Structures are given as structure tokens and as C-alpha cells.
Amino acid sequence: MSAINLAIIEDDPTVHDSLCEFFASQINITVTIASYSVEDFLDAIDTINELPTILLLDINLPGMSGIDGIPFIKKACPDLDIIMLTTLEETSIIFKALTNGACSYTSKRVPLKQIGEAVRIVSEGGSYMSPSIARNVATYYMPKKASERLLTNRQMDVVHGIIAGKSYKMIAEDLFVSLDTVRSHIKNIYNILEINSKAELIRKSFDKEL
């Protein structure tokens, strides 16, 4: 395995010191930067000769958050692979981190040995998610059972018509109901989802929030 230049951004002193101590004992891994904030990391980049190849990045940090800091970090180190290391496991936060440029996402709750395994997998060109987070992502993409949906089947039929760009009249004809019935469905849909516009409805559909 080739040498790994590792950077760490973690503001909790206990976690910060544990990570530094653990990786200092690992073969072929050198901790080149260990910062407590994104701002400190960006300042430190200008003071070292060899850039890190992998970064363990916390989300809840003083100043700029880890997720908001990813674009700035990637601009300073374009080839840096970023592993989010956090207690936050909500799918929306996971997706935002990955969309911003992180390649992996793991929990602080896992043993240090498992975090080390994540670093090695990423160094070999792979991507890593701890089991609990991978489960969250898989569950997000699983088809929802009818009993778990916020909307009824008929209301979903109306939603699909709206997303397809059909007029209320066309939806009524497709469903063999009156125009007033379609309007009633739409009013109920907006109330259930707590939205006020077609644009919000389409966004929720694309975000799989129905």
C-alpha cells in the first residue's frame, strides 16, 4: 500500500487526540495536518510542502461547517479525498455532503480500527460508508409501502399528473372524475404536505418525500 498523507479536522479535543494518536501508530499513514476548524485547515495548507491525500472531516465545527467547507477545501486541494466523520446520520445531510464533494461518510460511533479501514479503502480508490449509514441510504431508496405514504393512491395519481405537466382538466379526464374532484384532491395534498405551490410539490416528489 502506498503512503497516505492524512489530514483531520475535528473540534472535539478528545476525539481529535484519539484520532491523531491512533493514526500516528499506523504503518504508511502520516498525519500531515490536524486542525480544529476548516479555517485553520485552509491556513495550514499554505505552510506544508506535501498536501494531504485524504481528509477526515467533522460536520459540526466552530465557524464554517464541514459540509459548507468542502468546496473551499476542494479548491485548495483538488485531489483530496474527503471522508465525513460525524455523529449526524440523517439522509439529507449525507446526500448534501456527497453532493458537495465528499467521497465517503462514516460515523464517529464506530471503533477507530473501522475508521482506519475506511481510510485504507479510500486510499485504494474505493468509497466507504459505515453500516448504519449505508442502511439509511438503502432505506431511502426502497419503495415505500402504501401504509407508509403520506398520500393515498388516488392523490398520488393526481401528483403524477401534475409532474407530467398535465392540466387539471386532463388529470380529471385521465382519472374519470370531475374537475372539482381534482381541485379537492390538490387542496388536500397541499394541506397534508404543508405546501402552497406546484413547485414545492414537484420538489418533494423529486426528493422522495411523498
Short mmCIF file of the C-alpha atoms (twelve columns), coordinates in Angstrom:
data_MODEL
# 
_entry.id   MODEL 
# 
loop_
_atom_site.group_PDB 
_atom_site.id 
_atom_site.type_symbol 
_atom_site.label_atom_id 
_atom_site.label_alt_id 
_atom_site.label_comp_id 
_atom_site.label_asym_id 
_atom_site.label_seq_id 
_atom_site.Cartn_x 
_atom_site.Cartn_y 
_atom_site.Cartn_z 
_atom_site.pdbx_PDB_model_num 
ATOM 1   C CA . MET A 1   0.000   0.000  0.000   1 
ATOM 2   C CA . SER A 2   1.316   3.454  -0.897  1 
ATOM 3   C CA . ALA A 3   1.898   6.073  1.775   1 
ATOM 4   C CA . ILE A 4   -1.132  8.039  2.937   1 
ATOM 5   C CA . ASN A 5   -0.890  11.689 3.934   1 
ATOM 6   C CA . LEU A 6   -3.858  12.147 6.232   1 
ATOM 7   C CA . ALA A 7   -5.493  15.355 7.412   1 
ATOM 8   C CA . ILE A 8   -8.005  15.634 10.253  1 
ATOM 9   C CA . ILE A 9   -10.497 18.395 11.013  1 
ATOM 10  C CA . GLU A 10  -12.191 17.701 14.349  1 
ATOM 11  C CA . ASP A 11  -13.028 20.204 17.072  1 
ATOM 12  C CA . ASP A 12  -13.735 17.803 19.960  1 
ATOM 13  C CA . PRO A 13  -10.376 17.597 21.812  1 
ATOM 14  C CA . THR A 14  -10.919 14.016 22.974  1 
ATOM 15  C CA . VAL A 15  -11.870 12.725 19.523  1 
ATOM 16  C CA . HIS A 16  -9.168  14.866 17.897  1 
ATOM 17  C CA . ASP A 17  -6.419  13.470 20.128  1 
ATOM 18  C CA . SER A 18  -7.689  9.880  19.796  1 
ATOM 19  C CA . LEU A 19  -7.606  10.080 16.001  1 
ATOM 20  C CA . CYS A 20  -4.142  11.610 15.947  1 
ATOM 21  C CA . GLU A 21  -2.768  9.032  18.370  1 
ATOM 22  C CA . PHE A 22  -4.353  6.111  16.523  1 
ATOM 23  C CA . PHE A 23  -3.183  7.100  13.047  1 
ATOM 24  C CA . ALA A 24  0.309   8.002  14.294  1 
ATOM 25  C CA . SER A 25  0.669   4.319  15.165  1 
ATOM 26  C CA . GLN A 26  -0.436  3.056  11.747  1 
ATOM 27  C CA . ILE A 27  2.027   1.893  9.103   1 
ATOM 28  C CA . ASN A 28  2.239   4.033  5.940   1 
ATOM 29  C CA . ILE A 29  -0.020  6.765  7.362   1 
ATOM 30  C CA . THR A 30  1.259   10.221 8.266   1 
ATOM 31  C CA . VAL A 31  -0.967  12.865 9.830   1 
ATOM 32  C CA . THR A 32  0.166   15.977 7.987   1 
ATOM 33  C CA . ILE A 33  -2.481  18.388 9.318   1 
ATOM 34  C CA . ALA A 34  -4.670  18.107 12.412  1 
ATOM 35  C CA . SER A 35  -6.966  21.119 12.690  1 
ATOM 36  C CA . TYR A 36  -9.934  22.135 14.821  1 
ATOM 37  C CA . SER A 37  -11.760 24.077 12.094  1 
ATOM 38  C CA . VAL A 38  -11.999 24.436 8.320   1 
ATOM 39  C CA . GLU A 39  -10.448 27.888 8.573   1 
ATOM 40  C CA . ASP A 40  -7.420  26.543 10.481  1 
ATOM 41  C CA . PHE A 41  -7.021  23.769 7.912   1 
ATOM 42  C CA . LEU A 42  -7.040  26.223 4.992   1 
ATOM 43  C CA . ASP A 43  -4.433  28.357 6.730   1 
ATOM 44  C CA . ALA A 44  -2.263  25.293 7.416   1 
ATOM 45  C CA . ILE A 45  -2.340  24.173 3.759   1 
ATOM 46  C CA . ASP A 46  -0.108  27.098 2.833   1 
ATOM 47  C CA . THR A 47  2.541   26.095 5.371   1 
ATOM 48  C CA . ILE A 48  3.242   22.476 4.325   1 
ATOM 49  C CA . ASN A 49  5.261   21.062 1.449   1 
ATOM 50  C CA . GLU A 50  3.221   17.937 0.736   1 
ATOM 51  C CA . LEU A 51  -0.556  18.135 0.511   1 
ATOM 52  C CA . PRO A 52  -2.728  15.530 2.256   1 
ATOM 53  C CA . THR A 53  -4.352  12.862 0.126   1 
ATOM 54  C CA . ILE A 54  -7.246  12.002 2.477   1 
ATOM 55  C CA . LEU A 55  -9.180  14.153 4.931   1 
ATOM 56  C CA . LEU A 56  -11.327 13.068 7.878   1 
ATOM 57  C CA . LEU A 57  -13.835 15.908 8.201   1 
ATOM 58  C CA . ASP A 58  -16.309 16.587 11.004  1 
ATOM 59  C CA . ILE A 59  -19.543 18.491 10.237  1 
ATOM 60  C CA . ASN A 60  -20.331 20.471 13.404  1 
ATOM 61  C CA . LEU A 61  -17.326 22.751 13.640  1 
ATOM 62  C CA . PRO A 62  -16.692 26.245 15.006  1 
ATOM 63  C CA . GLY A 63  -17.019 28.796 12.234  1 
ATOM 64  C CA . MET A 64  -17.704 27.190 8.863   1 
ATOM 65  C CA . SER A 65  -19.392 23.790 8.975   1 
ATOM 66  C CA . GLY A 66  -17.673 20.786 7.452   1 
ATOM 67  C CA . ILE A 67  -20.253 20.483 4.671   1 
ATOM 68  C CA . ASP A 68  -20.072 24.177 3.766   1 
ATOM 69  C CA . GLY A 69  -16.294 23.983 3.867   1 
ATOM 70  C CA . ILE A 70  -15.972 21.157 1.330   1 
ATOM 71  C CA . PRO A 71  -15.942 23.412 -1.781  1 
ATOM 72  C CA . PHE A 72  -13.213 25.612 -0.252  1 
ATOM 73  C CA . ILE A 73  -11.198 22.578 0.804   1 
ATOM 74  C CA . LYS A 74  -11.506 21.008 -2.667  1 
ATOM 75  C CA . LYS A 75  -10.431 24.278 -4.276  1 
ATOM 76  C CA . ALA A 76  -7.285  24.305 -2.134  1 
ATOM 77  C CA . CYS A 77  -6.670  20.544 -2.596  1 
ATOM 78  C CA . PRO A 78  -8.422  19.358 -5.790  1 
ATOM 79  C CA . ASP A 79  -7.183  15.764 -5.487  1 
ATOM 80  C CA . LEU A 80  -8.083  15.366 -1.823  1 
ATOM 81  C CA . ASP A 81  -10.498 12.538 -0.941  1 
ATOM 82  C CA . ILE A 82  -12.846 13.597 1.855   1 
ATOM 83  C CA . ILE A 83  -14.351 11.199 4.404   1 
ATOM 84  C CA . MET A 84  -17.079 12.728 6.547   1 
ATOM 85  C CA . LEU A 85  -16.641 11.621 10.158  1 
ATOM 86  C CA . THR A 86  -19.662 12.638 12.215  1 
ATOM 87  C CA . THR A 87  -22.463 11.627 14.543  1 
ATOM 88  C CA . LEU A 88  -25.043 13.011 12.081  1 
ATOM 89  C CA . GLU A 89  -26.661 10.226 10.083  1 
ATOM 90  C CA . GLU A 90  -29.738 11.891 8.522   1 
ATOM 91  C CA . THR A 91  -30.008 11.045 4.817   1 
ATOM 92  C CA . SER A 92  -30.441 14.702 3.830   1 
ATOM 93  C CA . ILE A 93  -27.121 15.596 5.483   1 
ATOM 94  C CA . ILE A 94  -25.390 12.562 3.966   1 
ATOM 95  C CA . PHE A 95  -26.571 13.493 0.466   1 
ATOM 96  C CA . LYS A 96  -25.563 17.137 0.887   1 
ATOM 97  C CA . ALA A 97  -22.054 16.122 1.938   1 
ATOM 98  C CA . LEU A 98  -21.687 13.740 -1.005  1 
ATOM 99  C CA . THR A 99  -23.110 16.310 -3.411  1 
ATOM 100 C CA . ASN A 100 -20.633 18.912 -2.175  1 
ATOM 101 C CA . GLY A 101 -17.712 16.595 -2.934  1 
ATOM 102 C CA . ALA A 102 -17.167 14.078 -0.117  1 
ATOM 103 C CA . CYS A 103 -16.495 10.526 -1.307  1 
ATOM 104 C CA . SER A 104 -17.277 8.640  1.912   1 
ATOM 105 C CA . TYR A 105 -19.283 9.011  5.108   1 
ATOM 106 C CA . THR A 106 -18.748 7.230  8.390   1 
ATOM 107 C CA . SER A 107 -19.911 7.513  11.978  1 
ATOM 108 C CA . LYS A 108 -17.822 8.555  14.950  1 
ATOM 109 C CA . ARG A 109 -19.562 5.804  16.883  1 
ATOM 110 C CA . VAL A 110 -17.593 3.055  15.116  1 
ATOM 111 C CA . PRO A 111 -14.252 1.781  16.511  1 
ATOM 112 C CA . LEU A 112 -11.053 3.557  15.485  1 
ATOM 113 C CA . LYS A 113 -9.992  0.402  13.661  1 
ATOM 114 C CA . GLN A 114 -13.039 0.746  11.398  1 
ATOM 115 C CA . ILE A 115 -12.219 4.391  10.680  1 
ATOM 116 C CA . GLY A 116 -8.737  3.242  9.749   1 
ATOM 117 C CA . GLU A 117 -10.257 0.688  7.391   1 
ATOM 118 C CA . ALA A 118 -12.296 3.461  5.756   1 
ATOM 119 C CA . VAL A 119 -9.102  5.461  5.179   1 
ATOM 120 C CA . ARG A 120 -7.363  2.466  3.590   1 
ATOM 121 C CA . ILE A 121 -10.335 1.664  1.333   1 
ATOM 122 C CA . VAL A 122 -10.463 5.256  0.107   1 
ATOM 123 C CA . SER A 123 -6.688  5.311  -0.446  1 
ATOM 124 C CA . GLU A 124 -7.121  2.346  -2.795  1 
ATOM 125 C CA . GLY A 125 -9.693  4.201  -4.884  1 
ATOM 126 C CA . GLY A 126 -12.797 2.928  -3.132  1 
ATOM 127 C CA . SER A 127 -15.602 4.618  -1.229  1 
ATOM 128 C CA . TYR A 128 -16.803 3.816  2.265   1 
ATOM 129 C CA . MET A 129 -19.945 4.111  4.366   1 
ATOM 130 C CA . SER A 130 -20.329 2.667  7.848   1 
ATOM 131 C CA . PRO A 131 -23.083 0.017  8.025   1 
ATOM 132 C CA . SER A 132 -25.658 2.174  9.828   1 
ATOM 133 C CA . ILE A 133 -25.280 4.970  7.287   1 
ATOM 134 C CA . ALA A 134 -25.351 2.588  4.325   1 
ATOM 135 C CA . ARG A 135 -28.599 1.211  5.742   1 
ATOM 136 C CA . ASN A 136 -30.094 4.708  5.938   1 
ATOM 137 C CA . VAL A 137 -29.239 5.342  2.297   1 
ATOM 138 C CA . ALA A 138 -30.587 1.959  1.174   1 
ATOM 139 C CA . THR A 139 -33.810 2.518  3.125   1 
ATOM 140 C CA . TYR A 140 -34.219 5.915  1.499   1 
ATOM 141 C CA . TYR A 141 -34.255 4.318  -1.961  1 
ATOM 142 C CA . MET A 142 -36.518 1.407  -1.044  1 
ATOM 143 C CA . PRO A 143 -40.071 1.705  -2.445  1 
ATOM 144 C CA . LYS A 144 -42.406 2.869  0.288   1 
ATOM 145 C CA . LYS A 145 -45.301 0.677  1.295   1 
ATOM 146 C CA . ALA A 146 -48.725 2.167  0.770   1 
ATOM 147 C CA . SER A 147 -49.233 2.303  4.549   1 
ATOM 148 C CA . GLU A 148 -46.099 4.435  4.928   1 
ATOM 149 C CA . ARG A 149 -47.072 7.047  2.338   1 
ATOM 150 C CA . LEU A 150 -48.408 10.422 3.314   1 
ATOM 151 C CA . LEU A 151 -50.783 10.430 0.335   1 
ATOM 152 C CA . THR A 152 -53.407 7.958  -0.869  1 
ATOM 153 C CA . ASN A 153 -53.073 6.111  -4.186  1 
ATOM 154 C CA . ARG A 154 -55.587 8.456  -5.821  1 
ATOM 155 C CA . GLN A 155 -53.773 11.513 -4.516  1 
ATOM 156 C CA . MET A 156 -50.524 10.092 -5.906  1 
ATOM 157 C CA . ASP A 157 -52.268 9.682  -9.283  1 
ATOM 158 C CA . VAL A 158 -53.033 13.400 -9.186  1 
ATOM 159 C CA . VAL A 159 -49.432 14.197 -8.218  1 
ATOM 160 C CA . HIS A 160 -48.093 12.141 -11.128 1 
ATOM 161 C CA . GLY A 161 -50.369 14.040 -13.485 1 
ATOM 162 C CA . ILE A 162 -49.107 17.374 -12.195 1 
ATOM 163 C CA . ILE A 163 -45.473 16.282 -12.505 1 
ATOM 164 C CA . ALA A 164 -46.173 15.181 -16.085 1 
ATOM 165 C CA . GLY A 165 -47.294 18.747 -16.839 1 
ATOM 166 C CA . LYS A 166 -50.951 17.919 -17.356 1 
ATOM 167 C CA . SER A 167 -53.721 20.441 -16.735 1 
ATOM 168 C CA . TYR A 168 -56.346 19.837 -14.063 1 
ATOM 169 C CA . LYS A 169 -58.842 19.079 -16.850 1 
ATOM 170 C CA . MET A 170 -56.552 16.463 -18.388 1 
ATOM 171 C CA . ILE A 171 -55.970 14.846 -14.972 1 
ATOM 172 C CA . ALA A 172 -59.745 14.719 -14.403 1 
ATOM 173 C CA . GLU A 173 -60.263 13.030 -17.781 1 
ATOM 174 C CA . ASP A 174 -57.478 10.507 -17.112 1 
ATOM 175 C CA . LEU A 175 -58.936 9.579  -13.720 1 
ATOM 176 C CA . PHE A 176 -62.594 9.721  -14.857 1 
ATOM 177 C CA . VAL A 177 -63.501 12.235 -12.170 1 
ATOM 178 C CA . SER A 178 -64.813 15.782 -12.172 1 
ATOM 179 C CA . LEU A 179 -62.637 18.885 -12.301 1 
ATOM 180 C CA . ASP A 180 -63.907 19.839 -8.838  1 
ATOM 181 C CA . THR A 181 -62.752 16.461 -7.512  1 
ATOM 182 C CA . VAL A 182 -59.242 17.069 -8.854  1 
ATOM 183 C CA . ARG A 183 -59.205 20.522 -7.240  1 
ATOM 184 C CA . SER A 184 -60.338 18.964 -3.957  1 
ATOM 185 C CA . HIS A 185 -57.555 16.372 -4.139  1 
ATOM 186 C CA . ILE A 186 -54.967 19.069 -4.787  1 
ATOM 187 C CA . LYS A 187 -56.203 21.149 -1.854  1 
ATOM 188 C CA . ASN A 188 -55.956 18.109 0.426   1 
ATOM 189 C CA . ILE A 189 -52.493 17.236 -0.924  1 
ATOM 190 C CA . TYR A 190 -51.217 20.748 -0.192  1 
ATOM 191 C CA . ASN A 191 -52.663 20.608 3.335   1 
ATOM 192 C CA . ILE A 192 -51.127 17.189 4.085   1 
ATOM 193 C CA . LEU A 193 -47.707 18.186 2.772   1 
ATOM 194 C CA . GLU A 194 -47.913 21.702 4.241   1 
ATOM 195 C CA . ILE A 195 -47.034 23.351 0.927   1 
ATOM 196 C CA . ASN A 196 -48.553 26.155 -1.134  1 
ATOM 197 C CA . SER A 197 -47.396 25.678 -4.718  1 
ATOM 198 C CA . LYS A 198 -46.935 23.257 -7.582  1 
ATOM 199 C CA . ALA A 199 -43.177 23.923 -7.494  1 
ATOM 200 C CA . GLU A 200 -42.972 22.730 -3.877  1 
ATOM 201 C CA . LEU A 201 -44.988 19.622 -4.762  1 
ATOM 202 C CA . ILE A 202 -42.652 18.753 -7.641  1 
ATOM 203 C CA . ARG A 203 -39.600 19.283 -5.429  1 
ATOM 204 C CA . LYS A 204 -40.969 16.978 -2.744  1 
ATOM 205 C CA . SER A 205 -41.668 14.342 -5.371  1 
ATOM 206 C CA . PHE A 206 -38.131 14.524 -6.757  1 
ATOM 207 C CA . ASP A 207 -36.727 14.428 -3.192  1 
ATOM 208 C CA . LYS A 208 -38.825 11.295 -2.499  1 
ATOM 209 C CA . GLU A 209 -40.655 12.973 0.365   1 
ATOM 210 C CA . LEU A 210 -44.155 11.790 -0.618  1 
# 
